[in-house]
Amino acid sequence: MSISSFLLVALVVIGPTVLVIWSIKRMILATRPPEIEAEYLRAGLEVASTPVHGEPVVSGTLQGVPFVLTATITNPKMTMLTVPSEHGSDFQISREGSRDLSGRDLVESTFPDARSRDAVRALFLLGFDTVESRGGKLRAIRHLNAALLPLGKLQALVKHLAVLRTMPNAHSSEVPKNR
């Protein structure tokens, strides 16, 4: 193999790889504004990175509630806030399609008390599109948008999830799943 064909192969293979790595690093930096990370550190929260892509993972306790916040730039692109749940019911409800086939509001029929319904609606108003509980974990998910949140918004989200994590079980033994 001649040196020119070796250089051509190296350019064809290494060039796109470098471009992909550069674009991933750029997307990660966009999800991690330094001023927000500094705000988290001042509040005593831990800011780490995922091992593969270096995406931000924030963990700590706010208002007595342990949480993990992740901003994923890879497929699927999303921001997810997770807190432990004290009830065993599994459910998933999303802002889009939050009505059943009869037109009934699924937020009303899924959550037994007004505080829980208000908390779900507040999470939707704060820009999150899915609220789910599975395996002892309660999550608020914002799809198609990965970014760390200002500390005030994170505190509001944790407050609303704290209401849901101790909510009484739904009227039936199985809470509906909305997909």
C-alpha positions in Angstrom: 0.0 0.0 0.0 1.4 3.3 -1.0 1.7 6.2 1.4 -0.9 8.3 -0.5 -3.5 5.5 -0.4 -2.8 5.0 3.3 -3.3 8.8 3.9 -6.5 8.7 1.8 -7.9 5.8 3.9 -6.9 7.5 7.1 -8.6 10.7 6.0 -11.8 8.8 5.1 -11.9 6.9 8.4 -10.4 9.3 10.8 -12.0 12.5 9.4 -15.7 11.5 10.1 -14.8 10.0 13.5 -13.2 13.3 14.6 -16.2 15.2 13.3 -18.6 13.0 15.2 -16.6 13.3 18.4 -16.3 17.1 18.0 -20.1 17.4 17.5 -20.9 15.2 20.5 -18.6 17.3 22.7 -20.3 20.5 21.4 -23.7 19.1 22.3 -22.6 18.1 25.7 -21.2 21.6 26.4 -24.6 23.1 25.3 -26.4 20.9 28.0 -23.9 22.0 30.7 -23.9 25.7 31.2 -21.1 26.5 33.6 -23.2 29.0 35.6 -25.9 26.4 36.3 -23.3 23.8 37.3 -21.7 26.4 39.7 -25.2 27.0 41.1 -25.6 23.3 41.7 -22.2 23.0 43.4 -23.0 26.0 45.7 -26.3 24.2 46.7 -24.3 21.1 47.7 -25.4 19.0 44.7 -23.1 16.5 43.0 -22.4 17.1 39.3 -20.9 14.1 37.4 -20.7 12.8 33.8 -21.9 9.6 32.2 -18.9 7.3 31.4 -19.5 7.0 27.6 -20.6 10.4 26.4 -19.9 12.7 29.3 -23.5 13.8 29.6 -24.4 15.6 32.9 -25.8 13.7 35.9 -26.8 15.8 38.9 -27.7 14.1 42.2 -28.4 15.2 45.7 -31.3 16.0 48.0 -33.6 19.0 47.8 -36.4 19.6 50.2 -35.6 16.3 51.8 -36.1 14.4 48.6 -33.2 12.5 47.0 -33.1 13.0 43.2 -31.1 12.3 40.0 -31.3 14.7 37.0 -29.9 13.5 33.7 -29.6 15.3 30.4 -29.1 12.7 27.6 -28.0 14.0 24.1 -27.9 10.6 22.5 -31.0 8.7 21.4 -33.4 9.5 22.9 -32.6 13.1 23.6 -34.2 14.0 26.9 -34.0 15.5 30.3 -35.2 13.2 33.1 -35.6 13.9 36.8 -35.9 10.8 39.0 -36.9 10.5 42.7 -37.6 7.3 44.7 -41.3 6.5 45.1 -43.0 5.3 48.2 -46.0 3.7 46.5 -46.2 0.5 44.4 -48.4 1.7 41.6 -47.0 1.9 38.1 -48.3 4.4 35.7 -47.3 6.6 32.8 -49.2 9.7 31.7 -48.2 12.2 29.0 -49.3 15.7 28.3 -50.2 14.7 24.8 -53.0 12.2 24.7 -54.0 12.6 28.3 -57.6 11.6 27.5 -59.0 8.1 27.3 -61.1 6.9 24.4 -64.3 8.2 26.0 -62.8 11.7 26.2 -62.3 11.5 30.0 -59.2 13.3 31.4 -56.7 10.7 32.4 -55.1 13.0 35.0 -58.5 13.1 36.8 -59.1 9.4 36.6 -55.5 8.3 37.4 -54.8 10.5 40.5 -57.1 10.2 43.4 -56.6 13.6 45.1 -56.5 17.2 43.9 -52.9 17.8 45.2 -51.6 14.9 43.0 -53.5 16.1 39.9 -52.2 19.7 40.5 -48.6 18.4 40.8 -48.9 16.5 37.5 -50.3 19.5 35.7 -47.6 21.7 37.2 -44.9 19.3 35.8 -46.5 19.6 32.4 -46.6 23.4 32.7 -42.9 23.4 33.6 -42.2 21.8 30.2 -42.1 18.1 31.0 -44.2 15.9 28.8 -44.3 12.6 30.6 -44.7 11.5 34.3 -44.2 7.9 35.1 -43.7 5.5 38.1 -42.0 2.2 37.6 -40.2 -0.1 40.0 -40.1 2.3 42.9 -38.9 5.3 40.8 -40.9 8.3 39.9 -39.8 10.3 36.8 -40.6 13.5 35.0 -39.3 13.4 31.4 -38.9 16.1 28.9 -38.3 14.6 25.4 -36.4 16.2 22.6 -34.7 18.6 24.9 -31.6 17.8 26.9 -30.2 20.5 29.3 -29.5 21.1 32.9 -32.2 23.2 34.6 -31.8 26.4 36.6 -31.7 25.6 40.3 -35.1 27.3 40.9 -36.8 25.2 38.3 -35.2 22.0 39.6 -36.4 22.8 43.1 -40.0 23.4 41.8 -39.9 20.0 39.9 -38.6 18.2 42.9 -41.4 19.8 45.0 -44.1 18.6 42.6 -42.6 15.1 42.4 -42.4 15.0 46.2 -46.2 15.3 46.2 -46.6 12.4 43.8 -44.1 10.1 45.5 -46.3 9.8 48.6 -49.7 10.0 46.9 -52.2 7.4 48.0 -52.7 4.5 45.6 -55.3 4.9 42.9 -58.8 3.6 43.3 -58.0 0.3 41.6 -55.0 -1.9 42.2 -53.5 -1.0 38.8 -53.1 2.6 37.7 -53.6 3.1 34.0 -50.7 3.3 31.7 -51.0 6.0 29.0 -48.8 5.7 26.0 
